[in-house]
C-alpha cells in the first residue's frame, strides 16, 4: 500500500473533524464555556471505559452508545449550570471534567488493558482510524455545515444536543486532545476575522503537517497533530482583529 492510500482515511477524518467541530468551537468562544469540550469528551470516555471494563462488555456499537449517553448527560448538566450559576460556570465545568477523568481512571484501573484503552481515548492514533468513524465524522461535518447556515446553533437546545452528538462520535476516532484542538484552533482565527472556510482549510493544513511529521518521525499521530494545531491556533494572538465572519450567527 502506498503512503497516499495509507493516509487517505486519516486525512478525511481530520477534515471531517475540523468541519464538524469548528462551528461548535465558535459558539463555545461566544458563550464563554471553553471547558465544555474537555468535560463532555471526558464524560464520553468515562462511559466507554465503564461499559468496556467495569461491566465487561465489548462491542463497538455499545461503546458508541455509552459515549453518546455520557456526553449527552454532561452536556445537559452544563446547560443547566450556565443558566443557574453563570458566574461559576467555568469552575463547575472544570470540576465536571476532573470528575469524569477520575471515573475513567478508576474504571481503567480494574482491567489489565484499561490504561491502553484510556490512552487511546485521550490521544487516539489517527493513522489507524477505521472507515466507520470517518463516515460518521463526514456525516457530522455535512450536518454542521447545514446548521451553520441557520441560527439554530445560537439556541441552547440545538447547541448542547449537537455538541454531545458530535463530540461522542469524534472522541473514539480522534481522541480528546485532538478533538479539543479541532474545536478551538479554527475558532480562534474566526474570532480574529478570518473566514470560516479559510480557517478550516488552514487548520487542516496544520493537521496534515502534523500527520506527516508523525509519519516521518514515527511519533504518536494524535498528540503530534494536536500540537501542530495548538501552535497554529496560538498564532492568531499576533493577528490584529478584523470584522467577524458575516456568515456566523449573532451572539446569543
C-alpha atoms as an extended CHARMM CRD file, in Angstrom:
* protein
*
       252  EXT
         1         1  UNK       CA              0.0000000000        0.0000000000        0.0000000000  PROA      1               0.0000000000
         2         2  UNK       CA              1.3580000000        3.4270000000       -0.9720000000  PROA      2               0.0000000000
         3         3  UNK       CA              1.7700000000        6.2320000000        1.5310000000  PROA      3               0.0000000000
         4         4  UNK       CA             -1.0010000000        8.2120000000       -0.2110000000  PROA      4               0.0000000000
         5         5  UNK       CA             -3.5050000000        5.3610000000        0.1010000000  PROA      5               0.0000000000
         6         6  UNK       CA             -2.4940000000        4.7180000000        3.7110000000  PROA      6               0.0000000000
         7         7  UNK       CA             -3.1040000000        8.3510000000        4.6730000000  PROA      7               0.0000000000
         8         8  UNK       CA             -6.4400000000        8.7250000000        2.8570000000  PROA      8               0.0000000000
         9         9  UNK       CA             -8.6530000000        7.7880000000        5.8260000000  PROA      9               0.0000000000
        10        10  UNK       CA             -6.6710000000        9.8490000000        8.3780000000  PROA      10              0.0000000000
        11        11  UNK       CA             -6.8030000000       12.8950000000        6.0800000000  PROA      11              0.0000000000
        12        12  UNK       CA            -10.5770000000       12.5280000000        5.6550000000  PROA      12              0.0000000000
        13        13  UNK       CA            -11.0140000000       12.0240000000        9.4040000000  PROA      13              0.0000000000
        14        14  UNK       CA             -9.1140000000       15.2400000000       10.1490000000  PROA      14              0.0000000000
        15        15  UNK       CA            -11.0580000000       17.2420000000        7.5760000000  PROA      15              0.0000000000
        16        16  UNK       CA            -14.3700000000       15.8320000000        8.7810000000  PROA      16              0.0000000000
        17        17  UNK       CA            -13.4410000000       16.5270000000       12.3890000000  PROA      17              0.0000000000
        18        18  UNK       CA            -12.5000000000       20.1400000000       11.6650000000  PROA      18              0.0000000000
        19        19  UNK       CA            -15.6630000000       20.7910000000        9.6330000000  PROA      19              0.0000000000
        20        20  UNK       CA            -17.8500000000       19.2090000000       12.3110000000  PROA      20              0.0000000000
        21        21  UNK       CA            -16.2160000000       20.7600000000       15.3640000000  PROA      21              0.0000000000
        22        22  UNK       CA            -15.1520000000       24.2590000000       14.2730000000  PROA      22              0.0000000000
        23        23  UNK       CA            -18.6950000000       25.7480000000       14.0990000000  PROA      23              0.0000000000
        24        24  UNK       CA            -19.2580000000       24.4720000000       17.6230000000  PROA      24              0.0000000000
        25        25  UNK       CA            -15.9210000000       25.9860000000       18.6400000000  PROA      25              0.0000000000
        26        26  UNK       CA            -17.0690000000       29.4280000000       17.5550000000  PROA      26              0.0000000000
        27        27  UNK       CA            -20.1660000000       29.0240000000       19.7060000000  PROA      27              0.0000000000
        28        28  UNK       CA            -18.0300000000       27.8460000000       22.6360000000  PROA      28              0.0000000000
        29        29  UNK       CA            -15.9370000000       31.0160000000       22.4830000000  PROA      29              0.0000000000
        30        30  UNK       CA            -19.0240000000       33.1990000000       22.1690000000  PROA      30              0.0000000000
        31        31  UNK       CA            -20.7020000000       31.5360000000       25.1480000000  PROA      31              0.0000000000
        32        32  UNK       CA            -17.5900000000       31.5450000000       27.3150000000  PROA      32              0.0000000000
        33        33  UNK       CA            -17.7430000000       27.8070000000       28.0900000000  PROA      33              0.0000000000
        34        34  UNK       CA            -14.3280000000       26.7660000000       26.8040000000  PROA      34              0.0000000000
        35        35  UNK       CA            -14.0320000000       23.7930000000       29.1610000000  PROA      35              0.0000000000
        36        36  UNK       CA            -17.2300000000       22.2290000000       27.8090000000  PROA      36              0.0000000000
        37        37  UNK       CA            -15.3560000000       20.1220000000       25.2720000000  PROA      37              0.0000000000
        38        38  UNK       CA            -12.9860000000       18.6810000000       27.8540000000  PROA      38              0.0000000000
        39        39  UNK       CA            -15.8430000000       17.8930000000       30.2290000000  PROA      39              0.0000000000
        40        40  UNK       CA            -18.1660000000       16.3720000000       27.6130000000  PROA      40              0.0000000000
        41        41  UNK       CA            -15.4090000000       14.4410000000       25.8440000000  PROA      41              0.0000000000
        42        42  UNK       CA            -14.1070000000       13.1230000000       29.1650000000  PROA      42              0.0000000000
        43        43  UNK       CA            -17.6200000000       12.0170000000       30.1030000000  PROA      43              0.0000000000
        44        44  UNK       CA            -17.8530000000       10.1150000000       26.8130000000  PROA      44              0.0000000000
        45        45  UNK       CA            -14.5000000000        8.4540000000       27.5260000000  PROA      45              0.0000000000
        46        46  UNK       CA            -15.5190000000        7.5630000000       31.0970000000  PROA      46              0.0000000000
        47        47  UNK       CA            -18.7520000000        5.9970000000       29.8490000000  PROA      47              0.0000000000
        48        48  UNK       CA            -16.8510000000        3.8760000000       27.3140000000  PROA      48              0.0000000000
        49        49  UNK       CA            -14.3910000000        2.7520000000       29.9990000000  PROA      49              0.0000000000
        50        50  UNK       CA            -17.2840000000        1.8860000000       32.3010000000  PROA      50              0.0000000000
        51        51  UNK       CA            -19.0620000000       -0.2600000000       29.7430000000  PROA      51              0.0000000000
        52        52  UNK       CA            -15.8900000000       -1.7950000000       28.3530000000  PROA      52              0.0000000000
        53        53  UNK       CA            -14.1710000000       -2.8310000000       31.5570000000  PROA      53              0.0000000000
        54        54  UNK       CA            -16.3930000000       -2.3800000000       34.6170000000  PROA      54              0.0000000000
        55        55  UNK       CA            -19.3530000000       -4.1840000000       33.0120000000  PROA      55              0.0000000000
        56        56  UNK       CA            -17.0050000000       -6.4110000000       30.9700000000  PROA      56              0.0000000000
        57        57  UNK       CA            -18.9440000000       -5.8690000000       27.7200000000  PROA      57              0.0000000000
        58        58  UNK       CA            -17.0030000000       -5.4300000000       24.4770000000  PROA      58              0.0000000000
        59        59  UNK       CA            -18.8880000000       -4.0200000000       21.4850000000  PROA      59              0.0000000000
        60        60  UNK       CA            -18.1350000000       -1.1250000000       19.1800000000  PROA      60              0.0000000000
        61        61  UNK       CA            -21.8280000000       -0.2560000000       18.9680000000  PROA      61              0.0000000000
        62        62  UNK       CA            -22.2270000000       -0.4410000000       22.7410000000  PROA      62              0.0000000000
        63        63  UNK       CA            -19.1310000000        1.7290000000       23.2170000000  PROA      63              0.0000000000
        64        64  UNK       CA            -20.6110000000        4.3600000000       20.9060000000  PROA      64              0.0000000000
        65        65  UNK       CA            -23.9760000000        4.2910000000       22.6560000000  PROA      65              0.0000000000
        66        66  UNK       CA            -22.2490000000        4.6580000000       26.0290000000  PROA      66              0.0000000000
        67        67  UNK       CA            -20.1470000000        7.5590000000       24.7200000000  PROA      67              0.0000000000
        68        68  UNK       CA            -23.2410000000        9.3290000000       23.3780000000  PROA      68              0.0000000000
        69        69  UNK       CA            -25.1680000000        8.8010000000       26.6260000000  PROA      69              0.0000000000
        70        70  UNK       CA            -22.2930000000       10.0840000000       28.7720000000  PROA      70              0.0000000000
        71        71  UNK       CA            -21.7090000000       13.0910000000       26.5390000000  PROA      71              0.0000000000
        72        72  UNK       CA            -25.4050000000       13.9930000000       26.4190000000  PROA      72              0.0000000000
        73        73  UNK       CA            -25.8020000000       13.7060000000       30.1930000000  PROA      73              0.0000000000
        74        74  UNK       CA            -22.8970000000       16.0620000000       30.9270000000  PROA      74              0.0000000000
        75        75  UNK       CA            -23.8420000000       18.4190000000       28.0900000000  PROA      75              0.0000000000
        76        76  UNK       CA            -27.3340000000       18.8240000000       29.5830000000  PROA      76              0.0000000000
        77        77  UNK       CA            -25.7820000000       19.3160000000       33.0200000000  PROA      77              0.0000000000
        78        78  UNK       CA            -23.5930000000       22.1040000000       31.6290000000  PROA      78              0.0000000000
        79        79  UNK       CA            -26.6330000000       23.7170000000       30.0020000000  PROA      79              0.0000000000
        80        80  UNK       CA            -28.2850000000       23.8140000000       33.4250000000  PROA      80              0.0000000000
        81        81  UNK       CA            -25.1340000000       25.1600000000       35.0800000000  PROA      81              0.0000000000
        82        82  UNK       CA            -24.8010000000       28.0440000000       32.6070000000  PROA      82              0.0000000000
        83        83  UNK       CA            -28.3870000000       29.0840000000       33.3110000000  PROA      83              0.0000000000
        84        84  UNK       CA            -28.3800000000       28.6650000000       37.1000000000  PROA      84              0.0000000000
        85        85  UNK       CA            -24.7930000000       29.6240000000       38.0390000000  PROA      85              0.0000000000
        86        86  UNK       CA            -23.4010000000       31.7110000000       35.1340000000  PROA      86              0.0000000000
        87        87  UNK       CA            -20.6800000000       33.3530000000       37.2470000000  PROA      87              0.0000000000
        88        88  UNK       CA            -19.2750000000       29.9920000000       38.3720000000  PROA      88              0.0000000000
        89        89  UNK       CA            -19.8540000000       28.0670000000       35.1480000000  PROA      89              0.0000000000
        90        90  UNK       CA            -16.2190000000       27.5970000000       34.1070000000  PROA      90              0.0000000000
        91        91  UNK       CA            -15.2250000000       26.4500000000       37.5930000000  PROA      91              0.0000000000
        92        92  UNK       CA            -18.1080000000       23.9830000000       37.7550000000  PROA      92              0.0000000000
        93        93  UNK       CA            -17.4670000000       22.6980000000       34.2270000000  PROA      93              0.0000000000
        94        94  UNK       CA            -13.8320000000       22.1920000000       35.2010000000  PROA      94              0.0000000000
        95        95  UNK       CA            -14.9510000000       20.1160000000       38.1860000000  PROA      95              0.0000000000
        96        96  UNK       CA            -17.1290000000       18.0040000000       35.8910000000  PROA      96              0.0000000000
        97        97  UNK       CA            -14.0630000000       17.3530000000       33.7580000000  PROA      97              0.0000000000
        98        98  UNK       CA            -11.9970000000       16.3270000000       36.7820000000  PROA      98              0.0000000000
        99        99  UNK       CA            -14.8050000000       14.0590000000       37.9820000000  PROA      99              0.0000000000
       100       100  UNK       CA            -15.0660000000       12.3750000000       34.5810000000  PROA      100             0.0000000000
       101       101  UNK       CA            -11.2900000000       11.9460000000       34.3760000000  PROA      101             0.0000000000
       102       102  UNK       CA            -11.1760000000       10.3480000000       37.8260000000  PROA      102             0.0000000000
       103       103  UNK       CA            -14.0250000000        7.9660000000       36.9910000000  PROA      103             0.0000000000
       104       104  UNK       CA            -12.2630000000        6.9620000000       33.7640000000  PROA      104             0.0000000000
       105       105  UNK       CA             -9.0050000000        6.3260000000       35.6110000000  PROA      105             0.0000000000
       106       106  UNK       CA            -10.7320000000        4.2910000000       38.3170000000  PROA      106             0.0000000000
       107       107  UNK       CA            -12.5870000000        2.2520000000       35.6930000000  PROA      107             0.0000000000
       108       108  UNK       CA             -9.4220000000        1.6460000000       33.6930000000  PROA      108             0.0000000000
       109       109  UNK       CA             -7.5650000000        0.5060000000       36.8190000000  PROA      109             0.0000000000
       110       110  UNK       CA             -9.7190000000       -2.6120000000       37.1890000000  PROA      110             0.0000000000
       111       111  UNK       CA             -8.5960000000       -4.1280000000       33.8680000000  PROA      111             0.0000000000
       112       112  UNK       CA             -5.0950000000       -5.1070000000       32.6690000000  PROA      112             0.0000000000
       113       113  UNK       CA             -5.6280000000       -3.2670000000       29.3620000000  PROA      113             0.0000000000
       114       114  UNK       CA             -7.5010000000       -0.3410000000       30.8740000000  PROA      114             0.0000000000
       115       115  UNK       CA             -4.6120000000        2.1060000000       30.6750000000  PROA      115             0.0000000000
       116       116  UNK       CA             -4.1470000000        1.4010000000       26.9580000000  PROA      116             0.0000000000
       117       117  UNK       CA             -7.8440000000        1.9980000000       26.2980000000  PROA      117             0.0000000000
       118       118  UNK       CA             -7.8090000000        5.2030000000       28.3080000000  PROA      118             0.0000000000
       119       119  UNK       CA             -4.7510000000        6.4700000000       26.4330000000  PROA      119             0.0000000000
       120       120  UNK       CA             -6.4590000000        5.6650000000       23.1310000000  PROA      120             0.0000000000
       121       121  UNK       CA             -9.4850000000        7.7660000000       24.1210000000  PROA      121             0.0000000000
       122       122  UNK       CA             -7.2560000000       10.6540000000       25.1990000000  PROA      122             0.0000000000
       123       123  UNK       CA             -4.8080000000       10.5950000000       22.2880000000  PROA      123             0.0000000000
       124       124  UNK       CA             -6.0370000000        8.2890000000       19.5360000000  PROA      124             0.0000000000
       125       125  UNK       CA             -3.6670000000        7.1800000000       16.7790000000  PROA      125             0.0000000000
       126       126  UNK       CA             -5.3810000000        8.7420000000       13.7690000000  PROA      126             0.0000000000
       127       127  UNK       CA             -3.3000000000        6.6180000000       11.3940000000  PROA      127             0.0000000000
       128       128  UNK       CA             -5.4460000000        3.6450000000       12.4260000000  PROA      128             0.0000000000
       129       129  UNK       CA             -8.8610000000        5.3010000000       12.1950000000  PROA      129             0.0000000000
       130       130  UNK       CA            -11.4940000000        2.9950000000       10.6980000000  PROA      130             0.0000000000
       131       131  UNK       CA            -13.8600000000        3.7060000000        7.8160000000  PROA      131             0.0000000000
       132       132  UNK       CA            -16.9820000000        3.7420000000       10.0420000000  PROA      132             0.0000000000
       133       133  UNK       CA            -15.5290000000        6.5020000000       12.2230000000  PROA      133             0.0000000000
       134       134  UNK       CA            -14.5310000000        8.5050000000        9.1530000000  PROA      134             0.0000000000
       135       135  UNK       CA            -18.0250000000        8.1640000000        7.6890000000  PROA      135             0.0000000000
       136       136  UNK       CA            -19.5620000000        9.2830000000       10.9950000000  PROA      136             0.0000000000
       137       137  UNK       CA            -17.3170000000       12.3670000000       11.0650000000  PROA      137             0.0000000000
       138       138  UNK       CA            -18.1700000000       13.2420000000        7.4610000000  PROA      138             0.0000000000
       139       139  UNK       CA            -21.9030000000       12.9480000000        8.1890000000  PROA      139             0.0000000000
       140       140  UNK       CA            -21.4390000000       15.2260000000       11.2150000000  PROA      140             0.0000000000
       141       141  UNK       CA            -19.4630000000       17.6390000000        9.0170000000  PROA      141             0.0000000000
       142       142  UNK       CA            -22.2960000000       17.7850000000        6.4790000000  PROA      142             0.0000000000
       143       143  UNK       CA            -24.8510000000       18.3220000000        9.2510000000  PROA      143             0.0000000000
       144       144  UNK       CA            -22.8330000000       21.1020000000       10.8770000000  PROA      144             0.0000000000
       145       145  UNK       CA            -22.2320000000       22.7850000000        7.5250000000  PROA      145             0.0000000000
       146       146  UNK       CA            -26.0010000000       22.9620000000        7.0450000000  PROA      146             0.0000000000
       147       147  UNK       CA            -26.6360000000       24.0730000000       10.6300000000  PROA      147             0.0000000000
       148       148  UNK       CA            -24.0330000000       26.8110000000       10.3300000000  PROA      148             0.0000000000
       149       149  UNK       CA            -26.1320000000       28.4910000000        7.6510000000  PROA      149             0.0000000000
       150       150  UNK       CA            -29.0360000000       28.8320000000       10.1000000000  PROA      150             0.0000000000
       151       151  UNK       CA            -29.4860000000       30.3840000000       13.5310000000  PROA      151             0.0000000000
       152       152  UNK       CA            -30.1070000000       27.0680000000       15.2630000000  PROA      152             0.0000000000
       153       153  UNK       CA            -26.6430000000       26.8650000000       16.8210000000  PROA      153             0.0000000000
       154       154  UNK       CA            -27.4150000000       30.0420000000       18.7590000000  PROA      154             0.0000000000
       155       155  UNK       CA            -30.2330000000       28.1790000000       20.5230000000  PROA      155             0.0000000000
       156       156  UNK       CA            -29.2290000000       26.3200000000       23.6750000000  PROA      156             0.0000000000
       157       157  UNK       CA            -31.2180000000       23.1710000000       22.9050000000  PROA      157             0.0000000000
       158       158  UNK       CA            -29.6610000000       22.6960000000       19.4790000000  PROA      158             0.0000000000
       159       159  UNK       CA            -26.1540000000       23.6760000000       20.5700000000  PROA      159             0.0000000000
       160       160  UNK       CA            -25.8580000000       21.4000000000       23.5940000000  PROA      160             0.0000000000
       161       161  UNK       CA            -27.5430000000       18.4600000000       21.8640000000  PROA      161             0.0000000000
       162       162  UNK       CA            -25.3840000000       18.7170000000       18.7530000000  PROA      162             0.0000000000
       163       163  UNK       CA            -22.2770000000       19.2480000000       20.8530000000  PROA      163             0.0000000000
       164       164  UNK       CA            -22.8990000000       15.9910000000       22.7110000000  PROA      164             0.0000000000
       165       165  UNK       CA            -23.5910000000       14.0880000000       19.4780000000  PROA      165             0.0000000000
       166       166  UNK       CA            -20.5820000000       15.3570000000       17.5260000000  PROA      166             0.0000000000
       167       167  UNK       CA            -18.1710000000       15.0490000000       20.4430000000  PROA      167             0.0000000000
       168       168  UNK       CA            -19.2250000000       11.4990000000       21.2920000000  PROA      168             0.0000000000
       169       169  UNK       CA            -18.5950000000       10.4640000000       17.6790000000  PROA      169             0.0000000000
       170       170  UNK       CA            -15.3200000000       12.3590000000       17.3780000000  PROA      170             0.0000000000
       171       171  UNK       CA            -13.6080000000       11.1980000000       20.5870000000  PROA      171             0.0000000000
       172       172  UNK       CA            -13.2640000000        7.4860000000       19.6510000000  PROA      172             0.0000000000
       173       173  UNK       CA            -11.8220000000        8.4610000000       16.2610000000  PROA      173             0.0000000000
       174       174  UNK       CA             -9.5980000000       11.4130000000       17.1640000000  PROA      174             0.0000000000
       175       175  UNK       CA             -9.1120000000       11.3130000000       20.9340000000  PROA      175             0.0000000000
       176       176  UNK       CA             -9.9280000000       14.0180000000       23.4750000000  PROA      176             0.0000000000
       177       177  UNK       CA             -6.8190000000       16.1610000000       22.8900000000  PROA      177             0.0000000000
       178       178  UNK       CA             -7.2270000000       16.3300000000       19.1210000000  PROA      178             0.0000000000
       179       179  UNK       CA            -10.9710000000       16.9710000000       19.4080000000  PROA      179             0.0000000000
       180       180  UNK       CA            -10.2770000000       19.9930000000       21.6160000000  PROA      180             0.0000000000
       181       181  UNK       CA             -7.6620000000       21.2870000000       19.1680000000  PROA      181             0.0000000000
       182       182  UNK       CA            -10.0420000000       20.8890000000       16.2060000000  PROA      182             0.0000000000
       183       183  UNK       CA            -12.7330000000       22.6950000000       18.1680000000  PROA      183             0.0000000000
       184       184  UNK       CA            -10.7210000000       25.7090000000       19.3170000000  PROA      184             0.0000000000
       185       185  UNK       CA             -7.8700000000       26.3630000000       16.8350000000  PROA      185             0.0000000000
       186       186  UNK       CA            -10.0220000000       27.3330000000       13.7990000000  PROA      186             0.0000000000
       187       187  UNK       CA            -12.4680000000       29.2230000000       16.0340000000  PROA      187             0.0000000000
       188       188  UNK       CA             -9.6510000000       31.4320000000       17.3530000000  PROA      188             0.0000000000
       189       189  UNK       CA             -8.8370000000       32.5090000000       13.8000000000  PROA      189             0.0000000000
       190       190  UNK       CA            -12.5100000000       33.1240000000       13.0030000000  PROA      190             0.0000000000
       191       191  UNK       CA            -12.6370000000       35.3680000000       16.0820000000  PROA      191             0.0000000000
       192       192  UNK       CA             -9.7620000000       37.3810000000       14.5690000000  PROA      192             0.0000000000
       193       193  UNK       CA            -11.7720000000       37.9300000000       11.3900000000  PROA      193             0.0000000000
       194       194  UNK       CA            -10.7140000000       35.0370000000        9.1510000000  PROA      194             0.0000000000
       195       195  UNK       CA            -13.4990000000       33.4910000000        7.1030000000  PROA      195             0.0000000000
       196       196  UNK       CA            -14.6440000000       30.1440000000        8.4300000000  PROA      196             0.0000000000
       197       197  UNK       CA            -13.8050000000       28.1570000000        5.2920000000  PROA      197             0.0000000000
       198       198  UNK       CA            -10.2880000000       29.5670000000        5.1170000000  PROA      198             0.0000000000
       199       199  UNK       CA             -9.7590000000       28.9420000000        8.8440000000  PROA      199             0.0000000000
       200       200  UNK       CA            -10.7800000000       25.2810000000        8.4190000000  PROA      200             0.0000000000
       201       201  UNK       CA             -8.5160000000       24.7810000000        5.4020000000  PROA      201             0.0000000000
       202       202  UNK       CA             -5.5840000000       26.4190000000        7.2050000000  PROA      202             0.0000000000
       203       203  UNK       CA             -6.1910000000       24.2490000000       10.2720000000  PROA      203             0.0000000000
       204       204  UNK       CA             -6.3860000000       21.1790000000        8.0200000000  PROA      204             0.0000000000
       205       205  UNK       CA             -3.0220000000       22.1280000000        6.5050000000  PROA      205             0.0000000000
       206       206  UNK       CA             -1.5700000000       22.3490000000       10.0390000000  PROA      206             0.0000000000
       207       207  UNK       CA             -3.1140000000       18.9660000000       10.8720000000  PROA      207             0.0000000000
       208       208  UNK       CA             -1.7080000000       17.4140000000        7.6870000000  PROA      208             0.0000000000
       209       209  UNK       CA              1.7220000000       18.7890000000        8.5950000000  PROA      209             0.0000000000
       210       210  UNK       CA              1.4000000000       17.1390000000       11.9990000000  PROA      210             0.0000000000
       211       211  UNK       CA              0.3280000000       13.8680000000       10.4070000000  PROA      211             0.0000000000
       212       212  UNK       CA              3.3370000000       13.8880000000        8.0860000000  PROA      212             0.0000000000
       213       213  UNK       CA              5.6770000000       14.7240000000       10.9470000000  PROA      213             0.0000000000
       214       214  UNK       CA              4.3010000000       11.8120000000       12.9590000000  PROA      214             0.0000000000
       215       215  UNK       CA              4.7650000000        9.5550000000        9.9150000000  PROA      215             0.0000000000
       216       216  UNK       CA              8.3500000000       10.6000000000        9.2910000000  PROA      216             0.0000000000
       217       217  UNK       CA              9.4570000000       10.6980000000       12.9260000000  PROA      217             0.0000000000
       218       218  UNK       CA              7.3890000000        7.6860000000       13.9920000000  PROA      218             0.0000000000
       219       219  UNK       CA              5.7090000000        9.6050000000       16.8200000000  PROA      219             0.0000000000
       220       220  UNK       CA              2.1090000000        9.1100000000       18.0420000000  PROA      220             0.0000000000
       221       221  UNK       CA             -0.1060000000       10.8210000000       15.4840000000  PROA      221             0.0000000000
       222       222  UNK       CA             -2.7920000000       12.2030000000       17.8340000000  PROA      222             0.0000000000
       223       223  UNK       CA             -0.5120000000       14.2390000000       20.1240000000  PROA      223             0.0000000000
       224       224  UNK       CA              1.6980000000       15.3560000000       17.2080000000  PROA      224             0.0000000000
       225       225  UNK       CA             -1.2650000000       16.6860000000       15.2110000000  PROA      225             0.0000000000
       226       226  UNK       CA             -2.8230000000       18.2810000000       18.3050000000  PROA      226             0.0000000000
       227       227  UNK       CA              0.4740000000       20.0650000000       18.9850000000  PROA      227             0.0000000000
       228       228  UNK       CA              0.6100000000       21.4560000000       15.4350000000  PROA      228             0.0000000000
       229       229  UNK       CA             -2.9950000000       22.6710000000       15.7000000000  PROA      229             0.0000000000
       230       230  UNK       CA             -2.2240000000       24.2270000000       19.0870000000  PROA      230             0.0000000000
       231       231  UNK       CA              0.6940000000       26.1520000000       17.6070000000  PROA      231             0.0000000000
       232       232  UNK       CA             -1.4690000000       27.2430000000       14.6670000000  PROA      232             0.0000000000
       233       233  UNK       CA             -4.2580000000       28.4040000000       16.9630000000  PROA      233             0.0000000000
       234       234  UNK       CA             -1.9600000000       30.4280000000       19.2340000000  PROA      234             0.0000000000
       235       235  UNK       CA             -0.5300000000       32.2710000000       16.2180000000  PROA      235             0.0000000000
       236       236  UNK       CA             -3.9030000000       34.0300000000       15.9640000000  PROA      236             0.0000000000
       237       237  UNK       CA             -2.9680000000       36.0690000000       19.0430000000  PROA      237             0.0000000000
       238       238  UNK       CA             -0.4420000000       38.0070000000       16.9480000000  PROA      238             0.0000000000
       239       239  UNK       CA             -3.0110000000       38.9900000000       14.3030000000  PROA      239             0.0000000000
       240       240  UNK       CA             -4.9580000000       42.2360000000       14.5680000000  PROA      240             0.0000000000
       241       241  UNK       CA             -8.7060000000       41.5780000000       14.8810000000  PROA      241             0.0000000000
       242       242  UNK       CA            -10.7860000000       42.3170000000       11.8020000000  PROA      242             0.0000000000
       243       243  UNK       CA            -14.5040000000       42.3210000000       11.1390000000  PROA      243             0.0000000000
       244       244  UNK       CA            -16.0130000000       38.9560000000       12.1430000000  PROA      244             0.0000000000
       245       245  UNK       CA            -17.1530000000       36.3970000000        9.5890000000  PROA      245             0.0000000000
       246       246  UNK       CA            -20.5160000000       37.6920000000        8.3990000000  PROA      246             0.0000000000
       247       247  UNK       CA            -21.8770000000       34.1600000000        7.9220000000  PROA      247             0.0000000000
       248       248  UNK       CA            -21.6310000000       33.3920000000       11.6480000000  PROA      248             0.0000000000
       249       249  UNK       CA            -24.8840000000       33.6630000000       13.6400000000  PROA      249             0.0000000000
       250       250  UNK       CA            -25.0890000000       36.5450000000       16.1140000000  PROA      250             0.0000000000
       251       251  UNK       CA            -24.0480000000       36.1070000000       19.7080000000  PROA      251             0.0000000000
       252       252  UNK       CA            -26.9080000000       34.6540000000       21.7790000000  PROA      252             0.0000000000
